[in-house]
């Protein structure tokens, strides 16, 4: 195998280059070449680079090729496990083989993906004591057998058990219940082994949650990934600010406290201060019930300044119980690592509840807090209003290159909104349009005569306006909604209209898991799928199976979201314009994601139907339209139907 040393990026990515020679169907793309040059420059200078690369640019190869050729140690962070697996199993081996460069690659997932041998021991002890649900206890023997042969301990190896099976929380660890170096199985720990492999690798594939955990938590006993990395590449970088908020804030929930009580009970099976074995769980359950009752009498979601007295009293009681438990565990904690970990967790939970209860004037920085009652009990949320300063400080603390890329980072060609949200100062930026011929492949349909999006009749009108388009396309459509209420209303309308024998398979988010719905959509070739936010991005359906994307409204965030309200208030206090600084840019990026579902390849075609009159009637509508790919626009239904029938009739179906 000959290592390829480039003299020219156009030669490397060209039609006679090593990539074309090794990869069937590889085509030269000027946008890919230009992006690779910019990435190489950032790697060389350890710079900060933000790149928007339209669908079809080939952005993955555009950063992987210069990363491998740089000889530097690189961490690639993605938005999803799916993209992690694609990079690890397909893209990186392909590029390495084409370049003739053997490379050490590691795939590192979060804790919940690895079997914990200590937790498996505890689960078996509880099963013996009949302290586990039957469906959990029944699979433990199979897990024990697998534990003796697995090398990586990745739960994905057990394809016969779904990721949502109730056994996994019993046999995987969390940061809170991990014993670290004091664990009896530390030397055989699958997570430790995975991290050791990552520290020895040239390229490490992680996801944004794991990257933030390494940036923020720096877990004791497991090493840190970042200090040894020369560069961080953030793919699907538009997701990072929201992920960062979850790590720079925290949640205390009934489910979390109940899991803590279960872990306590599991450790007590093997000995320890038995006097607390029953007292704490029973007291906690009573206090959690009081919290739920107090919040239910108020309203489902309640912001901090409206918390009822009963909720505050219950929180003080829970905090007191946790502190008493920590005191009761003090003696056992000096002797036994498991009880030391439980004592630390009880104190951390007590401290988080104390932070929840502090008056805003007592805490440093600006935050928003709210409580929420749901099916799984009460949850309390604490989120910084703006993570930019903290995230920016974390980025600045790492001297390596930072490269952010996604198909949706800019508003028009302006990156200031994204750069501000992640606290990146004076980055280099570049915007590369998709090489697809949108002017011929796609049509943007803006139907007239629809009510304002706030109208009670709007969803009904969207469905009625979409029906002739669906008739012309023979199904083959995504109907994307900005709310679950609109989704259910549209689904009910179509179910009533089509009855027991719909003309095309009708798939509705919530009726089955997301991946199952997508598989059914692809297999059908003519289905109609209704979805909300989880279908606006990260969904890839190529070919005529998806020929229409209907979007009911401009995707402005819900105005009653407590974090958004706090962000808007903070912008207003400093004299900014909250609508144009926060709401419009975020909605533009979300709309670009939704529109991006349609054209995924050079042979794709179809119609985007945008059912929000504000793009025509409001001055800011131009910002949205100018940020979309250069599709032809029409308000003529007959032109839309003719386009679809013509393309489908030409054999594309």
C-alpha positions in Angstrom: 0.0 0.0 0.0 1.5 3.4 -1.1 0.9 6.4 1.1 -0.4 9.3 -0.9 1.4 12.6 -0.3 -0.6 15.5 -1.9 1.0 18.2 -3.9 -2.3 19.7 -4.9 -5.8 19.3 -3.3 -7.5 19.4 -6.6 -5.3 16.5 -7.7 -6.2 14.5 -4.6 -9.9 15.0 -4.9 -9.9 15.0 -8.7 -11.2 12.5 -11.1 -7.8 10.8 -11.5 -6.9 11.1 -7.8 -6.6 8.3 -5.2 -10.1 8.8 -3.9 -11.7 8.4 -7.3 -9.5 5.4 -7.9 -10.6 3.7 -4.7 -14.2 4.7 -4.4 -16.8 3.7 -6.9 -18.9 6.6 -8.1 -16.6 9.3 -6.6 -17.0 12.6 -8.5 -14.9 15.8 -8.3 -16.6 18.6 -6.5 -15.1 22.1 -6.4 -16.8 22.8 -3.1 -15.2 19.8 -1.5 -11.8 20.8 -2.7 -12.2 24.3 -1.4 -13.4 23.1 2.0 -10.5 20.6 2.3 -8.1 23.5 1.7 -9.7 25.6 4.4 -9.7 22.7 6.9 -6.0 22.0 6.1 -5.2 25.6 6.9 -6.9 25.5 10.2 -5.2 22.3 11.2 -1.8 23.8 10.2 -2.3 27.0 12.2 -4.4 25.5 15.1 -7.1 28.0 14.1 -10.8 28.4 14.6 -12.9 27.6 11.5 -16.7 27.6 11.0 -17.8 26.0 7.7 -21.3 25.6 6.3 -21.3 22.9 3.6 -24.5 22.3 1.7 -25.9 18.9 1.2 -23.8 17.0 -1.4 -20.6 18.9 -0.7 -18.9 15.9 0.7 -18.0 17.6 3.9 -17.1 14.4 5.7 -14.2 13.6 3.3 -13.4 17.3 3.1 -12.3 17.2 6.8 -11.2 13.6 7.1 -8.7 13.7 4.3 -6.7 16.8 5.6 -7.1 15.4 9.2 -5.4 12.2 8.3 -2.7 13.8 6.1 -1.9 16.3 8.8 -0.4 13.6 11.0 -2.1 15.3 14.0 -4.2 13.6 16.7 -7.9 14.5 16.0 -11.1 14.1 17.8 -14.2 14.1 15.6 -17.4 14.8 17.5 -20.8 14.1 15.9 -24.4 14.9 16.7 -25.7 11.3 16.7 -24.6 7.7 17.3 -25.7 6.9 13.7 -23.1 9.3 12.3 -20.5 8.0 14.8 -21.0 4.5 13.4 -20.9 5.7 9.8 -17.6 7.5 10.4 -16.0 4.6 12.2 -17.2 1.7 10.1 -17.4 3.2 6.6 -15.9 6.7 6.0 -12.6 6.5 8.0 -11.6 3.1 6.7 -12.4 4.1 3.2 -10.4 7.3 3.3 -7.5 5.6 5.0 -7.4 2.8 2.4 -7.6 5.3 -0.5 -4.7 7.4 1.0 -2.7 4.3 1.8 -2.4 5.4 5.4 -2.8 2.9 8.2 -4.5 4.8 11.0 -5.5 3.9 14.6 -9.1 4.8 15.0 -11.2 4.5 18.2 -15.0 4.7 18.6 -15.9 6.0 22.1 -19.5 6.0 23.3 -21.1 7.2 26.5 -21.2 5.1 29.7 -24.6 3.8 29.1 -23.3 1.8 26.1 -20.9 -0.4 28.1 -21.6 -3.3 30.4 -20.6 -2.6 34.0 -19.4 -5.8 35.7 -19.9 -4.4 39.2 -23.5 -3.4 38.4 -24.1 -6.9 36.9 -22.9 -8.4 40.2 -25.4 -6.2 42.1 -28.2 -7.0 39.8 -27.7 -10.7 40.2 -27.6 -10.3 44.0 -30.9 -8.4 43.9 -32.4 -11.1 41.6 -31.5 -13.7 44.2 -33.3 -11.6 46.8 -36.3 -11.3 44.4 -35.8 -7.5 44.3 -35.9 -7.2 40.5 -38.8 -7.3 38.0 -39.1 -10.6 36.3 -38.4 -9.3 32.8 -35.1 -7.9 34.1 -34.1 -11.0 36.2 -34.8 -13.4 33.3 -32.1 -11.9 31.0 -29.3 -11.7 33.6 -28.0 -15.2 32.9 -27.6 -14.4 29.2 -25.8 -11.2 30.1 -23.5 -13.1 32.4 -22.7 -15.5 29.6 -22.0 -12.7 27.2 -19.8 -10.9 29.8 -17.4 -13.8 29.7 -16.8 -13.6 25.9 -17.2 -10.0 25.0 -14.1 -7.9 24.4 -15.6 -4.5 24.2 -18.7 -4.8 26.4 -20.7 -2.7 23.9 -24.4 -3.4 24.5 -25.0 -2.9 20.8 -23.5 -6.4 20.3 -26.6 -7.9 21.8 -29.0 -7.2 18.9 -31.7 -9.3 20.5 -32.1 -6.8 23.3 -33.4 -3.4 22.4 -31.6 -0.2 23.7 -34.8 0.5 25.7 -34.9 -2.8 27.5 -35.4 -2.2 31.3 -32.3 -4.3 32.1 -29.8 -1.8 30.9 -30.0 0.7 33.7 -29.3 -2.1 36.1 -26.1 -3.3 34.4 -24.6 -0.1 33.1 -23.1 2.7 35.1 -23.6 6.4 35.4 -21.1 9.0 36.5 -22.9 9.2 39.8 -22.8 5.4 40.6 -19.4 4.5 39.1 -16.8 3.6 41.8 -13.9 4.6 39.6 -10.5 3.3 40.6 -11.9 1.8 43.8 -14.1 -0.6 41.8 -13.2 -4.3 42.2 -13.5 -4.7 38.5 -11.6 -1.5 37.5 -8.8 -3.4 35.7 -11.3 -5.3 33.6 -13.7 -2.3 33.1 -14.9 -2.0 29.5 -15.3 1.8 29.7 -11.7 2.1 31.0 -10.5 -0.1 28.1 -12.4 2.0 25.6 -10.9 5.2 27.0 -7.4 3.7 26.9 -7.9 2.7 23.3 -9.1 6.2 22.6 -6.0 7.8 24.2 -3.8 5.7 22.0 -5.6 6.4 18.7 -4.8 8.8 16.0 -8.5 9.6 15.4 -11.2 9.3 18.1 -14.9 9.4 17.1 -17.2 10.7 19.9 -20.5 12.5 20.1 -21.3 16.0 21.4 -22.6 14.7 24.8 -19.3 12.8 25.4 -17.2 15.7 24.3 -19.0 18.0 26.7 -18.6 15.5 29.5 -14.8 15.5 28.9 -14.7 19.3 28.7 -16.8 19.8 31.8 -16.6 16.8 34.1 -13.1 15.5 33.5 -14.0 12.3 35.3 -11.5 11.0 37.9 -9.9 7.7 37.1 -10.8 7.6 33.4 -8.3 10.0 31.9 -9.0 13.0 29.7 -9.3 12.9 25.9 -8.7 16.5 25.1 -5.3 17.4 26.4 -3.7 14.9 23.9 -5.7 16.1 20.9 -4.3 18.5 18.3 -7.7 19.3 16.8 -11.4 19.0 17.4 -13.8 18.6 14.5 -17.4 19.2 15.3 -19.7 17.7 12.7 -23.4 18.7 12.9 -22.0 21.6 15.0 -25.4 23.4 15.1 -26.5 21.0 17.8 -23.6 21.9 20.2 -25.1 24.9 22.0 -28.1 22.9 23.2 -26.0 19.9 24.3 -23.7 22.3 26.2 -26.7 23.8 28.0 -27.5 20.3 29.4 -24.0 19.9 30.8 -23.6 23.4 32.1 -26.9 23.1 33.9 -28.5 20.1 35.6 -31.7 18.3 36.3 -33.0 16.7 39.5 -35.9 14.3 38.9 -38.0 11.9 40.8 -36.7 9.2 38.4 -33.1 10.1 39.3 -33.8 10.0 43.0 -35.6 6.7 42.8 -32.7 5.3 40.9 -30.4 6.5 43.7 -32.6 4.7 46.2 -32.5 1.5 44.1 -28.7 1.6 44.0 -28.6 2.1 47.8 -30.8 -0.9 48.2 -28.7 -3.0 45.9 -25.5 -2.2 47.8 -27.2 -2.9 51.1 -28.0 -6.5 50.0 -24.3 -7.3 50.5 -24.1 -5.6 53.9 -23.8 -2.2 55.4 -25.9 0.0 57.7 -29.1 -1.9 57.5 -31.0 0.6 59.7 -31.3 2.9 56.6 -32.3 0.2 54.2 -36.0 0.8 54.5 -36.2 4.2 56.2 -34.7 6.3 53.4 -36.6 4.8 50.4 -40.0 5.0 52.2 -39.3 8.6 53.3 -38.2 9.6 49.9 -41.3 8.1 48.2 -43.5 10.1 50.5 -41.6 13.3 49.9 -41.7 12.8 46.1 -45.4 12.2 46.2 -45.8 15.5 48.2 -43.8 17.3 45.5 -46.0 15.9 42.7 -49.2 16.8 44.5 -47.9 20.3 45.2 -47.0 20.9 41.5 -50.1 19.2 40.1 -52.2 21.7 42.1 -50.4 24.5 40.4 -49.8 23.6 36.7 -47.8 21.2 34.6 -44.8 23.4 34.1 -44.0 26.0 36.7 -41.3 28.6 36.6 -39.2 29.3 39.7 -41.0 32.5 40.8 -44.3 30.7 40.8 -43.3 27.5 42.7 -46.0 26.8 45.3 -45.1 26.7 49.0 -45.8 22.9 49.1 -43.2 22.2 46.4 -40.5 24.3 48.2 -41.3 22.6 51.5 -41.0 19.2 49.9 -37.7 20.1 48.3 -36.3 21.2 51.7 -37.4 17.9 53.1 -35.8 15.9 50.4 -32.5 17.8 50.8 -32.7 17.2 54.6 -33.2 13.4 54.0 -30.2 13.3 51.6 -28.0 15.1 54.1 -29.1 12.7 56.9 -28.4 9.8 54.7 -24.9 11.1 53.9 -24.2 11.4 57.7 -25.5 7.8 58.2 -23.2 6.5 55.5 -20.1 8.3 56.8 -18.8 5.3 58.8 -19.4 2.7 56.0 -18.0 5.1 53.4 -14.6 5.0 55.1 -14.3 1.2 54.6 -16.3 0.5 51.4 -16.0 2.3 48.0 -19.6 1.6 47.1 -20.9 3.5 50.2 -18.3 6.3 49.6 -19.8 6.7 46.1 -23.4 6.7 47.5 -22.5 9.2 50.1 -20.9 11.5 47.5 -24.1 11.2 45.3 -26.3 12.1 48.2 -24.3 15.2 49.0 -24.3 16.2 45.2 -28.0 15.8 45.0 -28.5 17.8 48.2 -26.3 20.6 46.8 -28.2 20.7 43.5 -31.5 21.0 45.3 -30.0 23.8 47.4 -28.9 25.6 44.2 -32.5 25.2 42.9 -33.8 26.9 46.0 -31.5 29.9 46.0 -32.9 33.2 45.1 -31.6 34.6 41.8 -29.8 37.3 43.7 -27.8 34.7 45.6 -26.3 32.9 42.7 -23.6 33.8 40.3 -24.5 34.1 36.6 -27.9 34.2 35.1 -30.0 31.0 35.1 -33.6 29.8 34.5 -35.3 27.2 36.7 -38.6 25.4 36.3 -40.4 22.4 37.6 -42.4 20.0 35.5 -44.8 17.2 36.4 -45.0 14.3 34.0 -45.8 10.6 33.8 -42.5 9.7 35.5 -42.9 12.2 38.3 -41.6 15.6 39.0 -38.4 17.0 37.4 -36.6 20.2 38.3 -34.4 22.0 35.7 -31.6 24.5 36.1 -30.1 25.9 32.9 -27.8 28.8 32.3 -29.4 31.5 30.2 -26.4 31.8 28.0 -23.7 29.1 27.7 -21.6 31.2 25.3 -19.2 32.5 27.9 -18.6 29.2 29.6 -18.4 27.2 26.3 -16.1 29.9 24.8 -13.8 29.6 27.9 -13.7 25.8 27.5 -12.8 26.2 23.8 -10.1 28.8 24.5 -8.6 26.6 27.2 -7.7 24.0 24.5 -4.9 25.1 22.3 -5.7 22.9 19.3 -7.6 23.6 16.2 -11.4 23.8 16.4 -13.3 23.1 13.2 -17.2 23.4 13.2 -19.2 22.2 10.2 -22.8 21.5 9.3 -25.2 22.1 6.5 -26.9 24.7 8.6 -24.8 27.3 10.5 -25.3 30.5 8.7 -28.2 33.0 8.2 -27.7 33.9 4.6 -23.9 33.9 4.7 -23.7 35.4 8.2 -22.2 33.2 10.9 -22.3 35.7 13.8 -25.3 34.0 15.5 -23.7 30.6 15.7 -20.3 32.0 16.7 -21.9 34.1 19.4 -23.8 31.0 20.8 -20.7 29.0 21.2 -18.5 31.9 22.4 -16.0 31.5 19.5 -14.1 34.8 19.0 -13.1 36.0 15.6 -13.2 32.6 13.8 -12.5 32.2 10.1 -15.7 31.3 8.2 -16.6 29.8 4.9 -19.9 28.9 3.2 -20.0 26.3 0.4 -23.2 25.9 -1.5 -24.6 22.5 -2.4 -23.4 21.3 -5.8 -26.9 20.0 -6.6 -28.9 21.7 -9.3 -31.7 23.0 -7.1 -33.1 25.2 -9.9 -34.0 22.1 -11.9 -34.3 19.5 -9.1 -36.6 21.3 -6.7 -39.6 23.6 -6.6 -40.6 25.8 -3.6 -44.4 26.0 -3.4 -45.8 28.9 -1.4 -49.6 28.4 -1.5 -51.8 31.5 -1.1 -55.1 32.0 0.6 -54.0 30.3 3.9 -54.9 31.8 7.2 -52.3 33.2 9.5 -50.4 30.4 11.4 -52.1 31.5 14.6 -55.5 30.7 13.2 -57.4 27.7 14.6 -58.1 26.7 11.0 -54.5 26.7 9.9 -53.7 23.0 10.3 -56.9 22.0 8.5 -56.0 24.3 5.6 -52.5 22.9 5.4 -53.8 19.4 5.0 -56.5 20.4 2.5 -53.9 22.3 0.5 -51.5 19.4 0.6 -54.0 16.8 -0.6 -53.8 17.6 -4.4 -50.0 17.7 -4.1 -50.0 14.3 -2.5 -52.3 13.1 -5.3 -49.8 14.3 -7.9 -46.8 12.7 -6.1 -48.6 9.5 -5.3 -47.8 9.9 -1.6 -44.0 10.0 -1.2 -44.2 12.8 1.3 -43.0 14.1 4.7 -45.5 16.4 6.5 -43.5 18.3 9.1 -45.1 20.2 11.9 -43.9 22.6 14.5 -46.1 21.2 17.3 -47.4 17.9 18.5 -50.9 19.4 18.6 -50.8 20.2 14.9 -49.4 16.8 14.2 -52.2 14.9 15.9 -54.9 17.2 14.4 -53.5 16.5 10.9 -53.2 12.8 11.5 -56.8 12.6 12.7 -58.0 14.6 9.7 -56.2 12.2 7.2 -57.4 9.1 9.1 -61.0 10.3 8.9 -60.7 11.3 5.3 -59.0 8.1 4.1 -60.7 5.6 6.5 -59.6 2.0 6.8 -58.0 1.9 3.3 -55.8 4.9 2.8 -54.4 5.4 -0.8 -50.9 5.3 0.6 -49.4 4.0 3.9 -50.0 6.7 6.6 -47.1 6.8 9.2 -47.4 9.0 12.2 -44.7 9.9 14.7 -45.4 8.3 18.1 -47.1 5.2 16.6 -43.8 3.4 16.3 -40.1 4.1 17.0 -38.5 6.7 14.7 -36.2 4.2 12.9 -39.1 1.8 12.4 -41.1 4.5 10.8 -38.3 5.5 8.5 -37.7 1.9 7.5 -41.4 1.5 6.7 -41.3 4.7 4.7 -38.3 3.7 2.6 -39.7 0.2 2.0 -43.1 1.4 0.9 -41.8 3.9 -1.7 -45.1 5.8 -1.6 -45.9 6.5 2.1 -46.9 9.7 3.8 -45.1 10.4 7.1 -46.2 13.0 9.6 -43.5 14.1 12.1 -42.4 16.9 14.4 -38.9 18.1 15.4 -37.1 14.7 15.4 -37.9 14.3 11.6 -36.6 17.8 10.7 -33.0 16.8 10.8 -30.8 13.7 10.7 -33.1 11.9 8.3 -31.8 10.7 4.9 -34.2 9.3 2.3 -32.8 9.3 -1.2 -34.7 8.7 -4.4 -38.3 9.2 -5.4 -39.6 7.7 -2.1 -39.4 11.3 -0.8 -40.7 13.7 -3.4 -42.6 16.2 -1.3 -41.8 18.0 2.0 -44.7 19.9 3.5 -43.8 22.4 6.3 -46.7 23.8 8.2 -45.1 26.9 9.8 -41.8 28.8 10.2 -40.2 26.9 13.1 -40.0 29.6 15.7 -39.3 28.1 19.1 -42.3 27.9 21.5 -42.7 31.4 23.1 -43.5 29.9 26.5 -40.2 28.0 26.7 -38.6 29.2 30.0 -35.0 29.1 28.6 -36.0 31.1 25.5 -37.9 33.6 27.5 -34.9 34.2 29.7 -32.5 34.5 26.7 -34.8 37.0 25.1 -35.1 39.1 28.3 -31.3 39.1 28.7 -30.8 40.3 25.1 -33.4 43.0 25.7 -31.7 44.2 28.9 -28.4 44.7 27.1 -30.2 46.8 24.4 -30.3 44.2 21.7 -33.2 43.0 19.5 -34.3 39.6 20.8 -36.4 38.8 17.8 -33.7 39.3 15.2 -30.7 38.2 17.4 -32.2 35.0 18.7 -35.6 34.0 17.3 -35.2 34.6 13.6 -31.7 33.1 13.3 -32.7 29.9 15.2 -35.8 29.5 13.1 -33.9 30.0 9.9 -31.4 27.3 10.9 -34.3 24.9 11.8 -36.1 25.7 8.5 -33.0 24.9 6.5 -32.8 21.6 8.3 -36.4 20.7 7.4 -36.0 21.8 3.8 -32.7 19.8 3.6 -34.7 16.5 3.9 -35.8 16.7 0.3 -32.7 16.7 -2.0 -30.1 14.2 -0.8 -28.5 13.2 -4.1 -27.9 14.5 -7.6 -30.8 12.4 -9.0 -33.3 13.5 -6.4 -36.2 15.9 -7.2 -39.2 17.2 -5.5 -41.3 20.0 -4.0 -41.0 21.9 -0.7 -44.4 23.2 0.3 -44.1 26.0 2.9 -47.5 26.9 4.3 -46.7 30.1 6.3 -47.8 33.4 4.7 -45.3 35.3 6.8 -42.6 34.6 4.3 -44.6 36.8 1.9 -46.2 39.3 4.3 -43.6 40.1 6.9 -40.3 42.0 6.2 -38.3 39.2 7.9 -39.7 36.7 5.4 -37.0 37.7 3.0 -34.3 36.5 5.5 -35.9 33.0 5.4 -36.2 32.8 1.7 -32.7 34.1 1.0 -31.3 31.5 3.3 -32.8 28.5 1.4 -31.2 26.8 -1.6 -31.9 28.5 -5.0 -35.1 26.7 -5.8 -37.6 28.1 -8.3 -40.6 29.5 -6.4 -44.3 29.3 -7.4 -47.8 29.8 -5.9 -49.4 27.9 -8.8 -50.7 24.5 -7.8 -51.0 23.3 -11.4 -47.3 24.0 -12.0 -46.5 22.0 -8.9 -48.6 19.0 -10.0 -47.2 19.2 -13.5 -43.6 19.2 -12.2 -44.2 16.1 -10.0 -46.1 14.2 -12.6 -43.5 15.0 -15.2 -40.6 13.9 -13.1 -42.3 10.8 -11.7 -43.7 9.9 -15.2 -40.2 10.1 -16.6 -39.3 6.9 -14.8 -38.0 8.3 -11.5 -40.6 6.3 -9.6 
